[in-house]
Amino acid sequence: MDIETISEKYQLNSEEYKVLEYMDEHRLELKDMGIRDLAKATFVSPSFIVKICKKMKLSGYSELVFLIADSPRVPTNSENDLKVRSYAKQFSQLLNKHRDSMIMILGSGYSQNLANYMSEYFNVHGFRCTANSHLQMLRRDKDALIIIISNSGETKRLAELCIQGEENQQDIIAFVGDPNSTIAKHSALAISSDTFKPTSFNSYYPQLFFGLTLVYFELLMSNFLSK
């Protein structure tokens, strides 16, 4: 459960937030925890917890427990989730490494829309990020994390920037449709949707890359933020 989003939506104060945060961290124990047990553990009164339920427009404590205990931190039991798990560890390591760095996201055409969305997402969660091509950030002395989005993985300008970044020993995460593409080969982590084929250029061919890239990004960020 995204406690921050819930807190913002219902305008919860810091004490109310701490109660939900405790519940989220102890979700496996919640169904055996009565309201008095939770109140004692969080140093509040049972009536305080009841007020939180009312504020969130819930029927009572039981519904609050159900809401938090049965909300998975990361979506599970899906083919996409299983595939993304193979990327999760390295993705999280790179984000932790660059927690205080600038993140530069590069895309072209439709991919630029994804770049803009990812940039806003990162900024909301405390990272410094831009979806504009500030080429000075590719200099050797700039400790930037570069994220490149390309279905073919061969977009000429993006491939050139990827190679330049690798030569500058900068970390690069690539979202691509072809794991054997130039951009994938020159990235520290290539996250492939395996969607790119020669027929991708046909007007009638479904462009699954953009949707799957967004799904993979959401799953990876959910996994990273829940740690």
N, C-alpha and C positions, 0 to 999 in steps of 0.2 A: 504493500500500500504506500502511496506517495503522501506521507504525512504533511509535508510542506504545502502541497496543493490543497489538501483538506483543510489545513489550518488557515490558508489564505481565503478559501471559499467561504468558510463559516466565521471568519474573523476571530479566531481563537487567540487568547492571550498566551503569554509564555508558560504559565502554570498548566493551562489546559493542554498546550502543545506537549509538555513534558509527560503528561499522563498518557497521551496517545503514543508518544515515542516509546515509553516503557512497554506499553501493550504490544507494539509492533516488534520490539526486541525480544519479547517473551511470548510470542504468538503460540508456540507449541504448548505452553502451560496454561493459556488463557481459559480453555474450556473447563479446567478444574479449579479455576480461581474465582471465588465469589467477589461481590462488589466490595465487601469489607476487607478482604485480603488485598485487593488492588489498592484500596484507599490507604491501607497501612503501608504497603510497599512504596507508594508514591507520596506519602506524607500529606494526604489531603483527607477530606471527610467523604463518606458515601454520598451525601447530598451534593457535594461538589461534582462528583462523577455524574450524578443524575442531571445536573444542570448542563454538563457537556452534551449528554444525550439529547436533551431538549434543544440545545443550541444547534445541534446537527440534524434536528428534525427526525430523530429516531424514537421508537416506541419505548425504549428503555435500555437497561444495561445488557440484557441478553442479545439484543439486536446489534449493539455496539461490538460485543465480543464476536458475534457471527461475522460482522463486516470486516473486522481486522484479521481474525484467525483464519478465515476462508478466502482471503485475498492473497494470491501468490505474489511474491516479490518479482519473480520473473516468469513470464508465460511458459508453460510446460506442455509436454505430450504433443508436440507438433514437429513435423519434419524440419521446419525452419529453425526451431529452437535447438534441435539436436545438432544441426549443421553449425549454427552460430557458436555453440559451446566450444567447438574446436578453435575458434578465434578468440574466445573471451579472455583467457589468461594473458596472452600477449597484448591484446588491446588494452586491458586494464593496466598492465605494466607500463605501456607507452604513455597513457594518460597520467599515471602517477608520476612518471619521470618528468613530464612537461606540465605539471600542475600550475607552475608559475611562469611558464613560457607563453609566447604568443602562438596561437594556432592559426594557420592560414589554409583555407579551404579553396581548392581550385576546381572549377567545372566549366563546361562550355555548352551552349545551347540549352536543352531541357535540364541538363545536369546542374546548370547554374541555379535553378530553382531549388534543387536539393541542397546545394551549397549554402544558399541563403537560409534555408530552414535549419540546417545543422549549426550554422553560425549563431543564430538566435538561441537555439537550444543550449549550446555551450555557454553563451553569455549569461543566460538565465541561471545557470548552475555554477556561476562563479569563475568560469574560465575567461581568458581574454582571447577573443576570436574575431577574425574578419573573413569575409567571403570575397574580398577584392584582391586583385593580383598586385600586391605591393612587392615588386621584384627586388627591392633592396633587402627584403627579409631573407632572400635566398643567398645572401653573402655568407662567406664562411664564418664570420664572427657573430652571426645571428642565431641564437638558440631557439629556433622556431620548429614546431611540429607541423608538417605539411600533410594535408589530406587531399587526395586527388580522386575525382569521380569521373569515370569514363566507361561507357558500355563496351566499346571495342578495345579499350586499353591501348589504342594506337593514335589517339587524337594528337596530331603533330606537335602543336605548341605545348600541350600538357606533358607529352612524352619527353620533350626537350627539357622542360622545367624539372621533371622527375629525375632525369639523368644528372642534371646540374645539381640538384639537391643531394643526390647520392654521392656525387663527387665531393661535395662540401661536407660530407659525413653527417648529414641531417636525417632525422628519422622521418619516414614517409609511410603513411597508411593509405592504401589505395582501395577504393570500391570499384570493382571492374566486373564485366560480364564474361571475360576470357582470362582464365588463370595463367595462360601461356603467353600473354601479351607483353609488349615492351614495358608498359607501366607496371604491370604485376611483377615482372622479373627484376625491376630496379627499385622495388619498395621493400621496406623492412617488414611490412605486413600487408599481404594482398588478400582482400576479402572478396571472393568471387561468387556471383550469383549463377554462374555457368549458363547465362542466357544468350550470349552473343553467338550468332551464326551468320554466314554470308547472306542468308535470306532476311536477316534483320533489317536490311535496307528496303525491303519491299513495303509498300504503303499499307498493305493489309496485315502485315505480320504483327502479332501482339508484342508490345514493348514492355515486357515483364521486368526488365532491369530496374526501372525507376521505382516501381512499387516494392520489389524485393529489397532493394538497397535501403529504402526507408524502413522496412520491417527489420532488417539486420541491424541497422543503426539504433533503432529503438530498443531492440533486445540487448544489444551490447551495452548501451548506456544504462539501461535498467539494471543489468547485472553489475556494472561498475558502481553505480550510485547506491546500490543496496548493501554494499560491503561495509 
